Amino acid sequence: MVNQLVDIIEASCGGALCLFTSYKNMNMAYEYVSKNIGINVKIFRQGDLPRLKLLDEFKSDSDSVLFATRSFFTGVDIPGDSLRCVTIDKLPFPQLNDPVMKRLSEINGRDSFYIDSLPAMIITLKQIFGRGVRSTSDKCILAIFDSRIKEASYGTDILKSFSYKKKGAKTIEEVKTFFKQ
């Protein structure tokens, strides 16, 4: 994933919001990308600055990169060219220890995944994608590094839930072409 992340950030020349479902994954990816990126971009990480200062810095430099966790999945407004790429390490399913999800699981039993968890994850994924598409003129790549979107039986349900015009890219060359257009 981290090698592909470097390639995508280089193809987009920054302007990337890299989201992670854990601080461990965020910090590991941040360290790797910081050492291996082949272009000159500022790289910010959640926790290094206060949240509002971090967002202001990221917005003011349209070629910067921001590494963040769940608290940046929603409620972040970065319109225009400052955000042309959103990446996420894993599908953002609700946390298993969430009291609401535990209670719903007790109520819905075996079907809880399809009744509760999957729809909640799809809503969060749409909110994440909404970080990059704030107007009709915005163009953004959403890179999901979780193979379950293609391999799991529910992957098609996820893709069908998006009404946006979408095209999957299989190579970094396709991503580069997108950014050149």
N, C-alpha and C positions, 0 to 999 in steps of 0.2 A: 504494500500500500504506500509506504513512504517514498519509494522510487517513483511510482506513478504520480504521487502528490507533487514531487519536485517537477516532473515533466509538465503537469497541468499548470502549475504556477508559472513556469517559464513560458509556456505557450500563451498564457493570458497576460504575461508581463505584469503580474501582480493583480491588484483588484480582486483579491480572493479572501473570502471568509471561510476558514477551515474549522468545521465544527466536529466536536468529539463527544461521545457519550460518557467519557470518564476523564478525570484529570490525568490519570496515568497515561492513557493513550495520547492526550493532548501534549503532555510534556515530552514524551518519547518522540512524537512526530516533530515537535518544535525543535528539539535538539538536532535531529537528523537533518531536517530541511535547512536549518540555520547554517549547518556545516557543509551542505552539499548543493545549495542553490547556485546556479551558474549565472544569475543575473543580479544586478544591483537593485535590491528592493528593501524597504524597511519591513521588518517582521515584528509584529506586536503579539503579546501573549496575555491572555486574561490573568489578572493577578499582579502583573508588573506595574500597572497604573490603576487608579480608580476607574470604574466602569465608564463614566461620562467622559473623562479625559481620554481614555482609550478609544472610545467611539469618535470623539472629535479629531484625534490624531489620525485615525484610520480614514475618516471621511475627507480630511484635508489633503491627504496624499493619495491620489487615485491609483497609484501603482504599488501601494503597500499591501501587506498580508496580515490578517488577524487570526490567531488561533484562539478558540474559545470553546466553552462547554455548554451544557443545557440552558444556562441562564441567558444565552444569546440566541436560542432557537426561536424565540418570539419576542415581540416588543422592540425590535431593532429596526430603525428606518434609515437606510442608506441608499437613497435614490441616485440614478444616473450612473456615470462611468466608474465611480469609485468601487462599485461592486458588479463584477461581470462573471464571477465564478463563485459558486458555493459548493463546498465539499462536506461530506459527512462520512465518518468512519463506519458506523453501524446503523441499521434501521432503529429509529428512536422509540422502541417499545416502552410502555410504562414500566417503571421499576417494580420488581416483584414485591418489595417490602412496602409499597405504597398502600396505606390503609384502605383507601377507596377501592383499589383494584383487588385487594384481599377479600373485601366484603362482597364485591361483585362476583368474584370467583366462587365464593361460598354459595351465592344465590344461583348462579348459572351453571355451576359444575363443569363438566367436561367441555361444554360449548362456550365457556367463558372467553377462550382465546378468540374465536370468531365473532362473538357478540360484543366483547368489551375491548380486549387488547389490540386486535388488528384495526378496528375503526379508530381507536384513540391514537395509534401509531400513524395511521394515514393522515389524520388531522394534523398531527405534529409535523409530519413530512411536508404537507402542503404549506404549513406556516413557515417552515425552513425555506422552501422554494420561494415563498413570497418575499423573503429577504432580498432576492435578486431580481424579482420582477415586480417593480413598483409602479410602472406605467406601460402603456402600449409600445413605447419606443425602446424600452429596456430589453436587452438581450443578455441571457445568462446561461452558463452551463451549470448544471447540477450534477456533480459526480458523487455517486453512492458506491462506497467501497465494500459493501456487504453483498456477498454472492447470493444470499437468500432471495434477493429481488429477482434473480433469474432462475435459481435452482429450486426454491421452495414452491409448493403447490399454490400458495397464496400470492406469489409474485405477480401473476397476471392480474389479480384483484387490485393490487397496489397500482400497477401501471394504468389499468382501466379507470381508476378513480381520478386521474388527471385529465382535465378537459383541454389543457394547453396543447399547442402543436409541439410535438416532441419527436426526437429522433435519437436513437441510441448510437453512440460512437464506440467502435471496437478498438480503434487504434489512436495513438497520440496524433498521428497525421490528420485524422478527421477533426480532432479538437483544434489543431493549429489552423486548419482550413476554416473552421467556424469563426475563429478570432480574426482571420484575415479578411473575411467578408464585410 
